């Protein structure tokens, strides 16, 4: 490896490769050559089980973490919502790039079917809980796989629709779809954001990553990830959190749901955007726990 070449580790899906290429382009603009190294993750190999039954923490990131620690790659590019709030010793996350659309959408094939009671496809506990909270008469069905796999599932099943991240559809440039953006559904913490991990002691790579970091995205996702970490939920639990900068302020909406969606605690906050994001995340989560979140979290732990 030359001094200015950075090996970029990524999952093999089309969306993950798009993310890696975007990071490579940003590094190229500041004078760094790069090499994309696709690696198959545990979450991509096992598509038959819900993510939460495989293990909440790091199902999509463990393989890349191992490659990073073994110095087979220099950085790992992730959908930040998939990255555990506790990183392996020796690895840091010190860069994010411009965030995409953070919201979820409902993709459907037959609009008339939405008016009827039926099943909605999702592999996410958070999406399932919020959908059942709003539409308790419906059911959900676990679906896994990349965006293309889920689109195929919609066309070959009897589902009302499937829930996906809007950012993924946008980034893949998929057109001619029928969908509704679910602004009422609180996104996963860091949804739509791309995070870049490196070794803590690799000073030259850390320096390069800081040059492509989006400060606003990093600030907002730090609040969201701290909120999630303080609730001890893990990245697949029924917890949503979104921070948005509005001028000199940051608006935050968070929610915690029971697995069946029947119980929920929602919180809204507005702060000055010059406050410490870790402090804000901890403060918001602590207040949510006092409002009834603690009992919901304890029930979730016994059910997963």
N, C-alpha and C positions, 0 to 999 in steps of 0.2 A: 504494500500500500504506500503510495506517495504521501508526502507530508500534507497535501491539501485534498486528498481524496477521503471521503467519509462513506463508510459502508452503512447503508440504511436497511435495517431489518423490518420486515412487514409480513402480515398474513398474506395468503395467496388469493383472496377474493378480489373481484374487480374493483370493489369500493376501496378495499385496503390498498391495492396497488395505485389507485387514483390518488389516495392520500399521500403515499410515499413519493409519487412523482411530483406532487405539488410541493412537498418539502424539498425534494431534489432541485426543482426549478428555483425555489427561493434561495437555496444555498448557492446555486450556480450564479445568481445575480450578484452575490457578494464575493464571488471569486473562488468558490469551493467546488471541486469535482466530486461526484458521488457515484456509488454503485448500489443498485437496489438488490437486496438479497431476500427473496420470498421464502417464508418458512411456514409450514402447516401447523396450526395450533390445535390444542386439545379440543377446543370448542368447535372447530371446523370438522374434526374427525368424527366426533360423536354427535350425530344429529337426531338420534332416536329418543334421547331423554331431555326433559326440560332442564334449562341451565341450572336452576336452583337445586335439582336433585344430583347434578354432577358435583356441585360445590360452588358456592357463591363467589368466593374470592379468586380472581385471576384466571378464570377458565380460558380466556382468550389471550392472556398476556404471559402466562408462565413459560411457554416455549421460547418466546422472545427474550424474557428475562434471563433464561439460562444461556441463550446465545450471547447476550450482552455480558454476563458475568464471565463466560468462557472466552471473551474477546474475539468472537467470530463475527460480530458486528460492532459498529461504533455508536449507533443510535437505534432506538426502536420507535417506530411511528405507530400510534394507537388512536382509535376512536376513544377519546378521553373518558367517556362514560363507562367503558369497559375496564378501566384501570383501577385496581383496588386502592383504597385510601391509605393503606399501609403498604409501602414499597419494600422489596427485599433490601437487606443491608448492602450498601455499596452502590445502590441505584438511586438517582434523583430525577425529578421531573421539573425542569426549569424553563420550559418553553412551550408555548401554544401558538398556533397561527390563527388568522382571522376566523371567527366563528361563523358557521353557516346557520340556516334556519334552525332554531332549537326545538320546534314543535313536532308533535306526532300528527299523522294523518290517517284517515280511514280510507282505504282503497277498496272500491267495490266494482262489480261487474254489471250488476242489475240494480238500478236505483230503486225500483219498486219494492225490492226485497227488504230495503232498509226500514220500510214502514211496518214490517211484520216482526214478531218475536222469532229469534233464531240464534245462530252461533256466530261469534266473531273470533277470528284467528289471531293469536299472539303467543309468543314464547316468554313474555315478560310478566312477572308478578305485579309490577307497578301498573302496567296498562290494563291487565285483567281486573285488578282491584278497583281502579277508577272507572272502568267501563261498567262494572257491576254495581258500583256505587250510584251511577247515574241511570243505568238501565237494569234494574234488578230482575226484570222478567227474562232477560237474555241469558245465554250460556256462553262459555268461551271454550275454544279448542286449542291445544298446544300445537304450534307450528314452529319449526326451526329451519335454519338454512339461510343462504344469502338472499338478496333482494330478488334475483331471478327465480330462485326456488319458490319463494313465497308468492310471486306473481303467478307461477304455474299452478300452485296449490289453489289459489283463488279461482282459477278458470276450470279446474277439474274437481272441485268440491261443491258442497251445498252451503257454503258459508255466506253470511250477509256481507262480510268484508274482512279485510285483514288490516291490522294496525302496524304502521311502519314509521320510521323517522323521515320527516320531510327532507332533511339534509341529504340523506342517502339517495333519494330519488333525484334531487336537484343535481348532485355531483355526478351521477351516472348519465344524466341527460336523457332519461327515459321520458318519452312523449306519449301523447294520446291516451292518457289514463284518466279514469273517473275517480275523483277523490274529494274529500272534505278535510280541511285542516282543523284539527281539534284544539282550538285555542283554550277551551275549558280544561283540557287535560294537562296537569302539571308535568313538564318534561322530567326525564331523568337528570340528576345533577351532571353537568358538563355535556349534555346532549348537543350535538352539532359542532363540538369543538374537537380539534385534533391536537393531541399531546405528544411531546417528544421526550423520551427518556434517554439518559446516558449514564455512564459510570461517574460516580461522584469525584473520583480522582483524575478524570480525564479533562484537564484544564483547557486544552486547545479546543476540544469539541464543545465544551460548555461555553466558551467564548463565542464560538461560531453560532451556537443556538440562541444566545442572548441577542444576537444581531437580527434574527428573524422573528423574535418573540413579539406577539401582539399584547401590549400591556393591558388593554381593556379586557380582552378575553381571559388573560391570566388572572386578573383581579377578580372578575366575576366567578370564574370557575374555582378559584381558591375559596371563595365564600361558600359555594355550593358543595365542594368536596369536604370542607371542614364541617359544614352542617350535617352531611351524611355520616362522616366519621364520628361525630359527637353522638349521633343517634344510634351508632353501632349497628347500622342496617346492612352494610355491604352493598355492592353495586347492583344486585338483582332484587333487593327487597322492595316492598311497596312504598317507596319514598320518592317524592318528587321535589325538585328545588330549582328555581330559576332566578338569577340576578341579572338585572338590565341597567346599564348606566344611562341616566337621563340628565344631561347637563352636569351640574355639580352634585347630583344625587345618584344613589343606586337604589332601585326598587327590587325587593325580593318577595317572591311568593313560594311557600313551601307547604308540603302536605304529607301526612303519614296515614296509611290506610291499613285496615285489617285485611287478611288474605281474601275474605269473601266480599270485601268492599262495604260491609254494613256499618263499620265504625270508621270514623275519620277525624283528624284534627288538622285544620288549615290555618296558616298564618300569613299575614301580609305586613311588610315593613318597608320603611323609607329612611335611608340614612345619607349622611354626607359621604361622598365617594373618596374622601381623604382619610377615612378611618381604616384601621388595620383589618384586612379581610378575614384573617384567622379569628380575631376577636369577634367580628360580626357573626361568622358562621357558628361559633360556639355559643354566643349569646342567644341567637335565634333558636338554635336546637334546644338549649336549656329551657327556654320559655315554652317551647312546644311540649317538652317532656312534662312540665308542670301542668299544662292544660289538658292532660290526659294521654299524652303520647307514651308515657312510661308503661302503662298497663297494656297498650296495644303492642309495644315492642316485646314485652315479656310473653304475650300470647304467641306472637310470631315465632319466637325462639323455640317454643315447645312444639310448634306445628311443622317447622321446616325439617 
